[in-house]
Amino acid sequence: MKQYDALKQEAYEANMQLPKLGLVLFTFGNVSVADRSNKVFAIKPSGVPYENLNPKKMVIVDFDAKIIEGQLRPSSDTKTHAILYKYWEGINSIVHTHSTYATAWAQSQLDIPILGTTHADHTTSVIPCAPPMSDDMIKRDYETETGYQIINCFTERKLDPSETEMMLVGNHAPFTWGATSHKAVYNAAVLEEVAKMAYLTLQINSAAPSLKSTLINKHYERKHGPDSYYGQ
C-alpha cells in the first residue's frame, strides 16, 4: 500500500456520502480529509462527477495547496480548505456543498436562528453567515480569501470552530468541518436539515421566537457537556 492510499480511500468514501444524503447535485461539492502528521489532505478532483470517482482519483495536497500526489486538478475550493487546516488545528475534515436550504440562507445573507432543540443539540450559537466578500478580496486570490472570510467571521463573533462546526458564506454556500470525515459529513447533513426546519418554521410563524437559553444549554450539554448522558 502506498503512503496516502488510506487517506484517499477515506476521502473517497466521505465524498460519496454527499450524493447519497442528497447534499449535492452534479459536481456541486467536495470533502477533504487531512493527515496532520504529514501536513497534507486528500480532496476530490475538480469537476469530476461522483459516479466517475474512485479512490485513486483523489488528489493529495499540502497545507499550502500544492499538489503532492495525483494526476487530476484538485477541487477549485482547495485553497479554502488549506487555509482552514492551517489556522484551525482541531479540524481534520472539511465539507463544502451547495445544499438547497443552507445555500438559500447563505444567499439571503442571514444567520440561521436557534428556533428549536434540534439546532441546540449541535451548537449553542446561531449558524453564522459571513458577510459577502469585499471587492478587494474578490480581486485577490478568491479561494484563499474565502478561507479568510470564514476565519474572520468566527474571529469577529468570538465563535469557537470546535463548538460551532458549520457556517454559511454570504451569497455563496455552506461549509462544515469536524474532527473526523464522518463528523464533517454528519454536520453537513445536520446543517441542511436545520436550515430547512428554520425556513419552514418562519413560513408558519414569521415571528417565531428563538429558543430560550435554558433549553439551548440543556440540549447542548446533555450531548456535549461534562455530564452528558445522550447515547451509549
N, CA, C and O of each residue as an XYZ file, in Angstrom:
928
protein
N       0.841     -1.200      0.000
C       0.000      0.000      0.000
C       0.877      1.251      0.000
O       1.838      1.348      0.763
N       0.535      2.197     -0.859
C       1.284      3.448     -0.919
C       0.945      4.337      0.276
O      -0.052      4.115      0.963
N       1.780      5.338      0.512
C       1.692      6.154      1.715
C       0.313      6.749      1.956
O      -0.177      6.748      3.086
N      -0.322      7.262      0.891
C      -1.574      8.003      1.086
C      -2.818      7.244      0.631
O      -3.887      7.840      0.494
N      -2.692      5.939      0.397
C      -3.844      5.168     -0.091
C      -5.008      5.184      0.902
O      -6.162      5.330      0.500
N      -4.713      5.035      2.180
C      -5.791      5.023      3.183
C      -6.479      6.378      3.264
O      -7.695      6.452      3.439
N      -5.702      7.449      3.138
C      -6.268      8.798      3.169
C      -7.163      9.029      1.954
O      -8.238      9.617      2.071
N      -6.717      8.568      0.795
C      -7.529      8.704     -0.414
C      -8.816      7.899     -0.306
O      -9.876      8.350     -0.740
N      -8.723      6.718      0.269
C      -9.905      5.884      0.435
C     -10.921      6.561      1.346
O     -12.117      6.569      1.053
N     -10.445      7.130      2.452
C     -11.351      7.815      3.374
C     -12.000      9.026      2.708
O     -13.197      9.259      2.877
N     -11.222      9.793      1.958
C     -11.774     10.965      1.269
C     -12.803     10.547      0.217
O     -13.841     11.190      0.060
N     -12.506      9.481     -0.488
C     -13.442      8.972     -1.496
C     -14.761      8.571     -0.846
O     -15.831      8.963     -1.313
N     -14.687      7.792      0.227
C     -15.902      7.328      0.888
C     -16.709      8.494      1.449
O     -17.938      8.481      1.396
N     -16.024      9.496      1.985
C     -16.730     10.675      2.513
C     -17.411     11.448      1.391
O     -18.554     11.879      1.540
N     -16.720     11.627      0.272
C     -17.319     12.334     -0.865
C     -18.551     11.602     -1.388
O     -19.530     12.238     -1.780
N     -18.509     10.283     -1.396
C     -19.633      9.520     -1.924
C     -20.864      9.583     -1.031
O     -21.962      9.235     -1.463
N     -20.688     10.027      0.215
C     -21.832     10.211      1.096
C     -22.677     11.422      0.686
O     -23.874     11.462      0.969
N     -22.064     12.407      0.023
C     -22.792     13.641     -0.289
C     -23.977     13.406     -1.221
O     -25.081     13.846     -0.900
N     -23.800     12.729     -2.367
C     -24.988     12.464     -3.192
C     -25.960     11.501     -2.523
O     -27.172     11.613     -2.710
N     -25.438     10.556     -1.743
C     -26.308      9.603     -1.054
C     -27.236     10.315     -0.071
O     -28.382      9.906      0.117
N     -26.731     11.391      0.558
C     -27.509     12.160      1.532
C     -28.304     13.293      0.889
O     -28.989     14.047      1.581
N     -28.213     13.410     -0.424
C     -28.968     14.455     -1.114
C     -28.407     15.845     -0.916
O     -29.144     16.829     -0.985
N     -27.102     15.939     -0.668
C     -26.486     17.234     -0.372
C     -25.824     17.872     -1.579
O     -25.430     19.037     -1.519
N     -25.692     17.135     -2.676
C     -25.057     17.698     -3.871
C     -25.845     17.333     -5.114
O     -26.561     16.332     -5.146
N     -25.701     18.162     -6.137
C     -26.236     17.927     -7.466
C     -25.077     18.028     -8.431
O     -24.272     18.954     -8.329
N     -24.972     17.099     -9.365
C     -23.866     17.078    -10.333
C     -22.516     17.087     -9.607
O     -22.171     16.098     -8.960
N     -21.751     18.166     -9.695
C     -20.429     18.211     -9.044
C     -20.356     19.333     -8.016
O     -19.276     19.851     -7.730
N     -21.517     19.710     -7.458
C     -21.585     20.880     -6.575
C     -21.139     20.582     -5.145
O     -21.935     20.763     -4.224
N     -19.926     20.143     -4.924
C     -19.492     19.911     -3.559
C     -18.189     19.150     -3.482
O     -17.699     18.636     -4.487
N     -17.628     19.077     -2.283
C     -16.372     18.369     -2.090
C     -16.148     18.109     -0.609
O     -16.648     18.829      0.255
N     -15.386     17.061     -0.344
C     -14.939     16.742      1.008
C     -13.424     16.584      0.962
O     -12.879     16.029      0.008
N     -12.752     17.072      1.991
C     -11.324     16.814      2.141
C     -11.085     16.157      3.491
O     -11.861     16.341      4.429
N     -10.001     15.389      3.583
C      -9.619     14.713      4.822
C      -8.125     14.932      5.025
O      -7.324     14.690      4.122
N      -7.757     15.391      6.221
C      -6.369     15.764      6.488
C      -5.585     14.645      7.171
O      -6.131     13.847      7.932
N      -4.291     14.615      6.874
C      -3.300     13.820      7.594
C      -2.361     14.835      8.224
O      -1.414     15.290      7.582
N      -2.616     15.189      9.465
C      -1.873     16.279     10.092
C      -0.423     15.908     10.387
O       0.434     16.787     10.473
N      -0.145     14.635     10.542
C       1.241     14.243     10.801
C       2.139     14.557      9.606
O       3.329     14.828      9.767
N       1.558     14.519      8.406
C       2.315     14.834      7.194
C       1.933     16.187      6.590
O       2.462     16.587      5.553
N       1.005     16.886      7.254
C       0.547     18.201      6.808
C       0.070     18.190      5.354
O       0.458     19.026      4.538
N      -0.789     17.206      5.066
C      -1.395     17.093      3.741
C      -2.874     16.769      3.911
O      -3.326     16.422      5.003
N      -3.617     16.886      2.821
C      -5.001     16.423      2.827
C      -5.370     15.876      1.460
O      -4.797     16.254      0.438
N      -6.346     14.975      1.471
C      -6.892     14.418      0.235
C      -8.186     15.139     -0.070
O      -8.976     15.418      0.832
N      -8.407     15.441     -1.343
C      -9.606     16.185     -1.736
C     -10.093     15.692     -3.093
O      -9.324     15.159     -3.893
N     -11.363     15.877     -3.329
C     -11.987     15.487     -4.601
C     -11.370     16.258     -5.769
O     -11.077     17.446     -5.635
N     -11.170     15.597     -6.909
C     -10.706     16.322     -8.095
C     -11.791     17.238     -8.645
O     -12.982     16.970     -8.483
N     -11.380     18.304     -9.285
C     -12.305     19.323     -9.773
C     -13.167     18.815    -10.919
O     -12.668     18.233    -11.882
N     -14.477     19.049    -10.797
C     -15.401     18.836    -11.902
C     -15.629     17.401    -12.305
O     -16.186     17.159    -13.375
N     -15.224     16.437    -11.500
C     -15.424     15.023    -11.829
C     -16.742     14.554    -11.214
O     -16.913     14.646     -9.998
N     -17.673     14.057    -12.021
C     -18.953     13.597    -11.468
C     -18.730     12.491    -10.432
O     -17.785     11.710    -10.537
N     -19.599     12.439     -9.447
C     -19.433     11.480     -8.362
C     -19.437     10.040     -8.854
O     -18.724      9.194     -8.316
N     -20.247      9.758     -9.885
C     -20.313      8.385    -10.380
C     -19.009      7.961    -11.065
O     -18.790      6.772    -11.297
N     -18.148      8.922    -11.387
C     -16.873      8.606    -12.027
C     -15.697      8.627    -11.052
O     -14.550      8.445    -11.461
N     -15.972      8.845     -9.786
C     -14.887      8.905     -8.802
C     -14.419      7.517     -8.403
O     -15.170      6.544     -8.475
N     -13.161      7.446     -7.979
C     -12.637      6.280     -7.282
C     -11.498      6.766     -6.391
O     -11.034      7.894     -6.561
N     -11.041      5.960     -5.460
C     -10.012      6.435     -4.535
C      -8.744      6.943     -5.217
O      -8.120      7.889     -4.737
N      -8.365      6.329     -6.319
C      -7.130      6.726     -7.000
C      -7.215      8.137     -7.581
O      -6.187      8.774     -7.814
N      -8.423      8.623     -7.814
C      -8.587      9.957     -8.390
C      -8.509     11.069     -7.350
O      -8.413     12.242     -7.712
N      -8.549     10.724     -6.066
C      -8.394     11.749     -5.039
C      -7.003     12.379     -5.148
O      -6.031     11.702     -5.481
N      -6.922     13.666     -4.869
C      -5.669     14.409     -5.020
C      -5.114     14.738     -3.639
O      -5.852     15.165     -2.752
N      -3.818     14.539     -3.463
C      -3.146     14.874     -2.210
C      -2.459     16.225     -2.370
O      -1.668     16.421     -3.293
N      -2.762     17.150     -1.472
C      -2.127     18.480     -1.498
C      -1.643     18.808     -0.086
O      -2.105     18.223      0.894
N      -0.704     19.754      0.002
C      -0.229     20.159      1.329
C      -1.035     21.352      1.829
O      -1.955     21.819      1.158
N      -0.680     21.839      3.018
C      -1.454     22.922      3.616
C      -1.192     24.277      2.954
O      -1.755     25.290      3.369
N      -0.346     24.296      1.936
C      -0.189     25.476      1.092
C      -0.881     25.272     -0.248
O      -0.702     26.060     -1.176
N      -1.674     24.204     -0.342
C      -2.463     23.862     -1.534
C      -1.607     23.451     -2.723
O      -2.048     23.562     -3.867
N      -0.395     22.979     -2.473
C       0.468     22.467     -3.548
C       0.233     20.975     -3.709
O       0.153     20.238     -2.726
N       0.124     20.536     -4.964
C      -0.142     19.127     -5.247
C       1.065     18.273     -4.863
O       2.192     18.543     -5.279
N       0.811     17.247     -4.068
C       1.841     16.308     -3.654
C       1.740     15.017     -4.456
O       2.746     14.402     -4.809
N       0.493     14.620     -4.737
C       0.272     13.370     -5.468
C      -1.085     13.425     -6.156
O      -2.069     13.871     -5.569
N      -1.132     12.966     -7.409
C      -2.394     12.940     -8.141
C      -2.224     13.412     -9.568
O      -1.391     14.270     -9.862
N      -3.024     12.842    -10.448
C      -2.950     13.167    -11.875
C      -3.969     14.224    -12.304
O      -3.867     14.776    -13.399
N      -4.943     14.504    -11.451
C      -6.008     15.437    -11.801
C      -5.881     16.723    -10.999
O      -5.226     16.755     -9.956
N      -6.517     17.790    -11.497
C      -6.542     19.039    -10.744
C      -7.442     18.869     -9.530
O      -8.523     18.293     -9.649
N      -7.028     19.353     -8.373
C      -7.880     19.252     -7.184
C      -9.057     20.213     -7.280
O      -9.087     21.088     -8.145
N     -10.009     20.047     -6.402
C     -11.179     20.921     -6.338
C     -10.786     22.390     -6.411
O      -9.743     22.792     -5.896
N     -11.626     23.179     -7.052
C     -11.369     24.626     -7.130
C     -11.414     25.280     -5.754
O     -10.950     26.408     -5.588
N     -11.970     24.577     -4.765
C     -12.046     25.103     -3.394
C     -10.849     24.687     -2.541
O     -10.847     24.929     -1.334
N      -9.848     24.076     -3.134
C      -8.724     23.527     -2.379
C      -8.036     24.571     -1.508
O      -7.691     24.279     -0.362
N      -7.832     25.760     -2.015
C      -7.131     26.790     -1.228
C      -7.935     27.205     -0.002
O      -7.359     27.561      1.026
N      -9.262     27.163     -0.104
C     -10.097     27.463      1.058
C      -9.873     26.407      2.142
O      -9.690     26.740      3.313
N      -9.888     25.149      1.748
C      -9.643     24.064      2.696
C      -8.263     24.220      3.334
O      -8.108     24.055      4.544
N      -7.267     24.537      2.512
C      -5.890     24.652      3.013
C      -5.775     25.724      4.091
O      -5.114     25.514      5.108
N      -6.409     26.863      3.876
C      -6.361     27.944      4.860
C      -6.995     27.508      6.176
O      -6.463     27.793      7.249
N      -8.123     26.821      6.096
C      -8.799     26.382      7.317
C      -7.962     25.356      8.074
O      -7.879     25.418      9.300
N      -7.347     24.423      7.372
C      -6.481     23.448      8.045
C      -5.279     24.137      8.695
O      -4.848     23.754      9.782
N      -4.755     25.135      8.032
C      -3.559     25.806      8.531
C      -3.854     26.582      9.816
O      -3.027     26.617     10.727
N      -5.038     27.204      9.886
C      -5.341     28.082     11.018
C      -6.161     27.412     12.115
O      -6.100     27.829     13.271
N      -6.920     26.388     11.771
C      -7.751     25.711     12.763
C      -7.225     24.293     12.967
O      -7.587     23.378     12.227
N      -6.379     24.118     13.960
C      -5.672     22.856     14.136
C      -6.571     21.706     14.583
O      -6.206     20.543     14.409
N      -7.719     22.002     15.146
C      -8.577     20.951     15.665
C      -9.442     20.249     14.643
O     -10.153     19.306     14.990
N      -9.403     20.681     13.389
C     -10.271     20.068     12.386
C      -9.455     19.149     11.475
O      -8.306     19.439     11.141
N     -10.069     18.047     11.085
C      -9.376     17.060     10.252
C     -10.147     16.710      8.984
O      -9.698     15.885      8.189
N     -11.301     17.334      8.797
C     -12.065     17.112      7.572
C     -12.977     18.314      7.343
O     -13.500     18.904      8.289
N     -13.157     18.664      6.070
C     -13.980     19.819      5.684
C     -14.931     19.399      4.570
O     -14.553     18.662      3.659
N     -16.169     19.878      4.657
C     -17.180     19.610      3.628
C     -17.713     20.932      3.106
O     -18.028     21.837      3.879
N     -17.811     21.032      1.795
C     -18.440     22.194      1.155
C     -19.501     21.676      0.201
O     -19.207     20.863     -0.676
N     -20.729     22.141      0.366
C     -21.804     21.762     -0.557
C     -22.538     23.022     -1.003
O     -22.258     24.131     -0.549
N     -23.481     22.808     -1.903
C     -24.444     23.853     -2.248
C     -25.841     23.289     -1.994
O     -26.746     23.441     -2.814
N     -25.998     22.633     -0.837
C     -27.286     22.040     -0.488
C     -28.361     23.125     -0.452
O     -28.090     24.269     -0.087
N     -29.564     22.758     -0.828
C     -30.597     23.734     -1.186
C     -30.941     24.732     -0.086
O     -30.849     25.942     -0.296
N     -31.334     24.238      1.076
C     -31.832     25.147      2.114
C     -30.710     25.950      2.751
O     -30.873     27.146      2.993
N     -29.575     25.317      3.029
C     -28.450     26.055      3.609
C     -27.949     27.120      2.641
O     -27.600     28.226      3.053
N     -27.916     26.788      1.360
C     -27.470     27.772      0.366
C     -28.473     28.913      0.238
O     -28.085     30.065      0.041
N     -29.760     28.595      0.349
C     -30.775     29.656      0.299
C     -30.577     30.650      1.442
O     -30.706     31.858      1.245
N     -30.261     30.139      2.645
C     -29.973     31.046      3.767
C     -28.719     31.868      3.472
O     -28.683     33.064      3.762
N     -27.697     31.242      2.902
C     -26.466     31.970      2.562
C     -26.752     33.070      1.551
O     -26.224     34.177      1.660
N     -27.588     32.761      0.568
C     -27.931     33.760     -0.446
C     -28.787     34.881      0.134
O     -28.803     35.995     -0.389
N     -29.486     34.581      1.201
C     -30.272     35.606      1.890
C     -29.427     36.453      2.830
O     -29.896     37.453      3.373
N     -28.160     36.038      3.018
C     -27.216     36.745      3.895
C     -27.707     36.805      5.337
O     -27.521     37.807      6.027
N     -28.334     35.726      5.781
C     -28.892     35.684      7.131
C     -28.302     34.535      7.931
O     -28.072     33.448      7.400
N     -28.059     34.787      9.220
C     -27.751     33.703     10.142
C     -28.981     32.800     10.262
O     -30.111     33.250     10.071
N     -28.753     31.540     10.577
C     -29.872     30.651     10.885
C     -30.108     30.720     12.389
O     -29.249     30.294     13.161
N     -31.250     31.244     12.824
C     -31.504     31.401     14.266
C     -31.764     30.059     14.936
O     -32.153     29.091     14.283
N     -31.545     30.012     16.256
C     -31.868     28.799     17.016
C     -33.355     28.833     17.350
O     -33.788     29.561     18.243
N     -34.116     28.046     16.631
C     -35.567     28.037     16.825
C     -36.050     26.782     17.529
O     -37.202     26.712     17.955
N     -35.176     25.787     17.655
C     -35.614     24.547     18.278
C     -34.465     23.733     18.824
O     -33.296     24.089     18.681
N     -34.826     22.635     19.449
C     -33.828     21.825     20.148
C     -32.937     21.035     19.194
O     -31.820     20.678     19.569
N     -33.389     20.752     17.984
C     -32.519     20.061     17.021
C     -31.275     20.881     16.756
O     -30.169     20.342     16.706
N     -31.449     22.169     16.588
C     -30.332     23.091     16.397
C     -29.454     23.105     17.644
O     -28.231     22.996     17.548
N     -30.074     23.238     18.810
C     -29.323     23.345     20.064
C     -28.574     22.067     20.411
O     -27.597     22.111     21.159
N     -29.011     20.931     19.882
C     -28.279     19.681     20.099
C     -26.880     19.736     19.503
O     -26.006     18.959     19.889
N     -26.666     20.649     18.566
C     -25.409     20.658     17.821
C     -24.560     21.898     18.041
O     -23.346     21.846     17.841
N     -25.151     22.999     18.443
C     -24.389     24.209     18.744
C     -25.261     25.155     19.558
O     -26.483     25.165     19.411
N     -24.628     25.951     20.418
C     -25.368     26.941     21.209
C     -25.461     28.283     20.482
O     -26.078     29.224     20.982
N     -24.850     28.366     19.308
C     -24.829     29.606     18.544
C     -25.824     29.563     17.392
O     -26.221     28.489     16.940
N     -26.221     30.739     16.923
C     -26.829     30.788     15.596
C     -25.823     30.193     14.626
O     -24.626     30.180     14.912
N     -26.282     29.708     13.500
C     -25.337     29.283     12.458
C     -24.982     30.537     11.676
O     -25.814     31.083     10.951
N     -23.734     30.993     11.827
C     -23.388     32.316     11.307
C     -23.293     32.358      9.786
O     -22.909     31.387      9.134
N     -23.650     33.500      9.257
C     -23.482     33.770      7.826
C     -22.444     34.880      7.692
O     -22.681     36.008      8.122
N     -21.310     34.566      7.103
C     -20.281     35.579      6.882
C     -20.778     36.586      5.861
O     -21.457     36.203      4.908
N     -20.459     37.863      6.032
C     -20.881     38.848      5.043
C     -20.266     38.558      3.686
O     -19.200     37.947      3.609
N     -20.922     38.989      2.609
C     -20.361     38.785      1.278
C     -18.944     39.345      1.179
O     -18.603     40.330      1.835
N     -18.147     38.718      0.368
C     -16.757     39.108      0.224
C     -16.635     40.516     -0.362
O     -17.386     40.893     -1.261
N     -15.688     41.276      0.156
C     -15.454     42.630     -0.354
C     -14.854     42.581     -1.746
O     -14.293     41.564     -2.154
N     -14.974     43.684     -2.476
C     -14.416     43.755     -3.827
C     -12.907     43.549     -3.821
O     -12.367     42.899     -4.716
N     -12.224     44.095     -2.824
C     -10.771     43.931     -2.746
C     -10.393     42.466     -2.584
O      -9.441     41.995     -3.205
N     -11.138     41.745     -1.749
C     -10.854     40.322     -1.564
C     -11.136     39.532     -2.839
O     -10.384     38.622     -3.186
N     -12.210     39.875     -3.531
C     -12.563     39.193     -4.776
C     -11.457     39.357     -5.817
O     -11.168     38.428     -6.571
N     -10.844     40.527     -5.858
C      -9.792     40.801     -6.838
C      -8.493     40.064     -6.533
O      -7.643     39.893     -7.407
N      -8.348     39.620     -5.254
C      -7.150     38.864     -4.908
C      -7.394     37.371     -5.218
O      -8.183     37.052     -6.107
N      -6.741     36.483     -4.511
C      -6.914     35.048     -4.740
C      -8.233     34.610     -4.104
O      -8.313     34.423     -2.890
N      -9.257     34.449     -4.928
C     -10.635     34.295     -4.443
C     -10.802     33.148     -3.453
O     -11.404     33.328     -2.394
N     -10.269     31.958     -3.789
C     -10.475     30.806     -2.929
C      -9.710     30.933     -1.606
O     -10.197     30.517     -0.555
N      -8.522     31.507     -1.672
C      -7.782     31.770     -0.430
C      -8.545     32.760      0.428
O      -8.663     32.575      1.639
N      -9.060     33.804     -0.187
C      -9.800     34.820      0.557
C     -11.084     34.258      1.164
O     -11.541     34.735      2.202
N     -11.663     33.249      0.522
C     -12.850     32.611      1.096
C     -12.505     31.967      2.439
O     -13.295     32.017      3.381
N     -11.317     31.363      2.516
C     -10.869     30.807      3.791
C     -10.756     31.878      4.854
O     -11.193     31.684      5.988
N     -10.167     33.017      4.489
C     -10.044     34.119      5.445
C     -11.410     34.713      5.780
O     -11.633     35.157      6.906
N     -12.318     34.722      4.817
C     -13.678     35.206      5.055
C     -14.348     34.384      6.167
O     -15.029     34.940      7.029
N     -14.155     33.079      6.144
C     -14.714     32.193      7.168
C     -14.042     32.447      8.509
O     -14.718     32.605      9.526
N     -12.717     32.487      8.514
C     -11.967     32.693      9.758
C     -12.286     34.053     10.365
O     -12.470     34.164     11.577
N     -12.354     35.083      9.533
C     -12.655     36.431     10.028
C     -14.031     36.481     10.689
O     -14.210     37.140     11.713
N     -14.992     35.789     10.103
C     -16.341     35.758     10.676
C     -16.306     35.165     12.072
O     -16.911     35.713     12.993
N     -15.606     34.053     12.241
C     -15.538     33.406     13.552
C     -14.756     34.258     14.547
O     -15.109     34.322     15.724
N     -13.700     34.909     14.081
C     -12.902     35.760     14.965
C     -13.717     36.949     15.450
O     -13.724     37.264     16.640
N     -14.403     37.607     14.521
C     -15.183     38.795     14.870
C     -16.336     38.459     15.815
O     -16.693     39.267     16.673
N     -16.907     37.286     15.662
C     -18.041     36.903     16.513
C     -17.610     36.139     17.765
O     -18.438     35.763     18.594
N     -16.318     35.921     17.884
C     -15.750     35.192     19.022
C     -16.371     33.807     19.152
O     -16.743     33.374     20.243
N     -16.475     33.124     18.015
C     -17.003     31.769     17.974
C     -15.857     30.769     17.954
O     -14.787     31.038     17.408
N     -16.097     29.624     18.552
C     -15.108     28.552     18.608
C     -15.444     27.524     17.526
O     -16.518     26.924     17.576
N     -14.554     27.302     16.546
C     -14.862     26.348     15.481
C     -14.970     24.906     15.949
O     -15.451     24.052     15.204
N     -14.529     24.617     17.179
C     -14.703     23.267     17.714
C     -16.081     23.095     18.346
O     -16.507     21.973     18.621
N     -16.778     24.213     18.578
C     -18.132     24.158     19.140
C     -19.187     24.424     18.075
O     -20.240     23.788     18.069
N     -18.911     25.354     17.184
C     -19.795     25.609     16.047
C     -19.073     25.119     14.800
O     -18.171     25.782     14.288
N     -19.483     23.948     14.319
C     -18.756     23.275     13.242
C     -19.446     23.441     11.883
O     -19.348     22.579     11.009
N     -20.137     24.555     11.730
C     -20.854     24.797     10.478
C     -21.080     26.288     10.318
O     -21.193     27.022     11.299
N     -21.143     26.727      9.064
C     -21.382     28.149      8.816
C     -21.797     28.346      7.367
O     -21.738     27.426      6.550
N     -22.219     29.569      7.072
C     -22.631     29.963      5.730
C     -21.728     31.086      5.248
O     -21.367     31.975      6.020
N     -21.365     31.046      3.980
C     -20.639     32.153      3.362
C     -21.655     32.954      2.557
O     -22.271     32.426      1.631
N     -21.830     34.217      2.905
C     -22.854     35.051      2.290
C     -22.801     35.057      0.775
O     -21.740     35.248      0.180
N     -23.962     34.846      0.154
C     -24.128     34.776     -1.302
C     -23.448     33.570     -1.933
O     -23.400     33.442     -3.156
N     -22.919     32.682     -1.083
C     -22.198     31.531     -1.617
C     -22.907     30.257     -1.163
O     -23.886     29.843     -1.784
N     -22.424     29.631     -0.086
C     -22.954     28.328      0.303
C     -22.352     27.900      1.637
O     -21.531     28.619      2.206
N     -22.759     26.724      2.143
C     -22.277     26.290      3.458
C     -20.932     25.568      3.440
O     -20.529     24.972      2.441
N     -20.255     25.646      4.584
C     -19.074     24.842      4.889
C     -19.297     24.213      6.255
O     -19.856     24.841      7.154
N     -18.857     22.966      6.405
C     -18.852     22.310      7.714
C     -17.511     21.616      7.890
O     -16.753     21.459      6.934
N     -17.223     21.201      9.119
C     -15.948     20.538      9.394
C     -16.114     19.678     10.635
O     -17.165     19.692     11.275
N     -15.071     18.930     10.969
C     -15.129     18.104     12.158
C     -13.799     17.431     12.426
O     -12.853     17.545     11.647
N     -13.748     16.730     13.543
C     -12.528     16.020     13.924
C     -12.297     14.796     13.048
O     -11.174     14.303     12.951
N     -13.360     14.304     12.409
C     -13.270     13.158     11.502
C     -14.101     13.457     10.254
O     -14.922     14.373     10.240
N     -13.870     12.668      9.214
C     -14.666     12.851      7.995
C     -16.123     12.494      8.251
O     -17.026     13.127      7.703
N     -16.354     11.489      9.076
C     -17.733     11.124      9.410
C     -18.455     12.302     10.059
O     -19.597     12.601      9.708
N     -17.793     12.974     11.006
C     -18.423     14.097     11.710
C     -18.637     15.280     10.773
O     -19.666     15.950     10.857
N     -17.688     15.548      9.885
C     -17.832     16.674      8.960
C     -19.015     16.467      8.016
O     -19.776     17.400      7.757
N     -19.171     15.238      7.499
C     -20.303     14.934      6.624
C     -21.608     14.963      7.415
O     -22.616     15.490      6.944
N     -21.580     14.399      8.610
C     -22.749     14.458      9.503
C     -23.176     15.905      9.715
O     -24.366     16.214      9.646
N     -22.220     16.794      9.971
C     -22.537     18.206     10.192
C     -23.152     18.846      8.953
O     -24.031     19.700      9.067
N     -22.696     18.439      7.775
C     -23.277     18.980      6.541
C     -24.739     18.581      6.404
O     -25.576     19.379      5.984
N     -25.036     17.331      6.764
C     -26.422     16.858      6.689
C     -27.290     17.533      7.751
O     -28.434     17.899      7.484
N     -26.741     17.696      8.950
C     -27.473     18.367     10.032
C     -27.756     19.820      9.657
O     -28.868     20.311      9.853
N     -26.749     20.505      9.118
C     -26.928     21.901      8.722
C     -28.052     22.041      7.710
O     -28.886     22.938      7.832
N     -28.083     21.174      6.722
C     -29.143     21.256      5.724
C     -30.515     21.040      6.357
O     -31.470     21.737      6.015
N     -30.619     20.089      7.270
C     -31.906     19.817      7.907
C     -32.335     20.966      8.816
O     -33.508     21.341      8.834
N     -31.389     21.526      9.571
C     -31.703     22.662     10.443
C     -32.116     23.876      9.612
O     -33.034     24.608      9.982
N     -31.426     24.083      8.481
C     -31.784     25.193      7.588
C     -33.207     25.019      7.052
O     -33.968     25.982      6.963
N     -33.551     23.797      6.703
C     -34.905     23.511      6.202
C     -35.943     23.737      7.296
O     -36.977     24.359      7.052
N     -35.670     23.230      8.508
C     -36.605     23.408      9.620
C     -36.823     24.880      9.938
O     -37.950     25.311     10.183
N     -35.726     25.659      9.932
C     -35.845     27.083     10.240
C     -36.675     27.800      9.175
O     -37.508     28.648      9.493
N     -36.440     27.453      7.916
C     -37.220     28.059      6.826
C     -38.706     27.761      6.997
O     -39.537     28.666      6.909
N     -39.042     26.499      7.241
C     -40.454     26.123      7.377
C     -41.078     26.760      8.609
O     -42.228     27.196      8.571
N     -40.323     26.814      9.699
C     -40.837     27.435     10.923
C     -41.221     28.889     10.675
O     -42.285     29.338     11.102
N     -40.356     29.619      9.986
C     -40.621     31.041      9.737
C     -41.705     31.248      8.679
O     -42.307     32.319      8.608
N     -41.952     30.230      7.863
C     -43.092     30.310      6.953
C     -44.402     30.150      7.731
O     -45.396     30.813      7.435
N     -44.387     29.274      8.715
C     -45.585     29.060      9.537
C     -45.831     30.240     10.461
O     -46.962     30.700     10.620
N     -44.742     30.728     11.072
C     -44.849     31.855     12.013
C     -43.635     32.748     11.835
O     -42.561     32.450     12.357
N     -43.794     33.817     11.117
C     -42.665     34.712     10.824
C     -42.116     35.382     12.076
O     -41.005     35.914     12.063
N     -42.892     35.359     13.160
C     -42.442     35.952     14.427
C     -42.022     34.889     15.436
O     -41.972     35.160     16.635
N     -41.721     33.685     14.961
C     -41.327     32.609     15.885
C     -40.117     33.046     16.701
O     -39.126     33.499     16.128
N     -40.174     32.922     18.021
C     -39.060     33.375     18.867
C     -37.911     32.375     18.868
O     -38.096     31.193     18.580
N     -36.728     32.869     19.196
C     -35.580     31.986     19.368
C     -35.808     31.098     20.588
O     -36.551     31.455     21.503
N     -35.166     29.953     20.586
C     -35.236     29.047     21.721
C     -34.639     29.732     22.948
O     -33.615     30.406     22.842
N     -35.274     29.565     24.114
C     -34.751     30.230     25.300
C     -33.450     29.576     25.760
O     -33.221     28.389     25.531
N     -32.612     30.368     26.408
C     -31.246     29.954     26.732
C     -31.190     28.711     27.606
O     -30.273     27.902     27.463
N     -32.151     28.542     28.508
C     -32.123     27.358     29.368
C     -32.279     26.076     28.553
O     -31.631     25.069     28.839
N     -33.137     26.119     27.541
C     -33.310     24.948     26.679
C     -32.102     24.752     25.765
O     -31.692     23.621     25.506
N     -31.533     25.857     25.277
C     -30.331     25.752     24.447
C     -29.227     25.032     25.221
O     -28.632     24.071     24.733
N     -28.969     25.511     26.422
C     -27.888     24.942     27.226
C     -28.181     23.501     27.628
O     -27.286     22.656     27.615
N     -29.430     23.220     27.983
C     -29.800     21.857     28.380
C     -29.540     20.874     27.250
O     -28.925     19.828     27.461
N     -29.999     21.202     26.064
C     -29.866     20.260     24.957
C     -28.422     20.108     24.484
O     -28.007     19.019     24.089
N     -27.665     21.188     24.525
C     -26.267     21.077     24.121
C     -25.466     20.293     25.165
O     -24.674     19.418     24.816
N     -25.674     20.608     26.432
C     -24.895     19.981     27.494
C     -25.204     18.496     27.647
O     -24.324     17.709     27.994
N     -26.442     18.117     27.391
C     -26.765     16.694     27.572
C     -26.095     15.818     26.518
O     -25.981     14.605     26.696
N     -25.652     16.434     25.418
C     -24.932     15.681     24.394
C     -23.432     15.930     24.427
O     -22.648     15.051     24.070
N     -23.023     17.133     24.857
C     -21.611     17.507     24.726
C     -20.947     17.930     26.034
O     -19.725     18.072     26.075
N     -21.711     18.132     27.092
C     -21.154     18.638     28.342
C     -20.416     17.566     29.135
O     -20.434     16.392     28.764
N     -19.766     17.968     30.228
C     -19.003     17.026     31.063
C     -19.867     15.936     31.685
O     -19.376     14.851     31.998
N     -21.147     16.223     31.863
C     -22.071     15.229     32.435
C     -23.072     14.751     31.382
O     -24.214     14.425     31.709
N     -22.643     14.711     30.120
C     -23.549     14.312     29.041
C     -24.059     12.887     29.267
O     -23.351     12.037     29.808
N     -25.275     12.651     28.851
C     -25.869     11.335     29.057
C     -26.590     10.820     27.808
O     -27.284      9.805     27.865
N     -26.425     11.521     26.680
C     -27.047     11.067     25.429
C     -26.182      9.976     24.808
O     -24.959     10.107     24.758
N     -26.799      8.916     24.340
C     -26.072      7.852     23.658
C     -25.523      6.808     24.614
O     -25.727      6.875     25.826
N     -24.817      5.837     24.036
C     -24.294      4.696     24.815
C     -22.828      4.927     25.199
O     -22.219      4.081     25.853
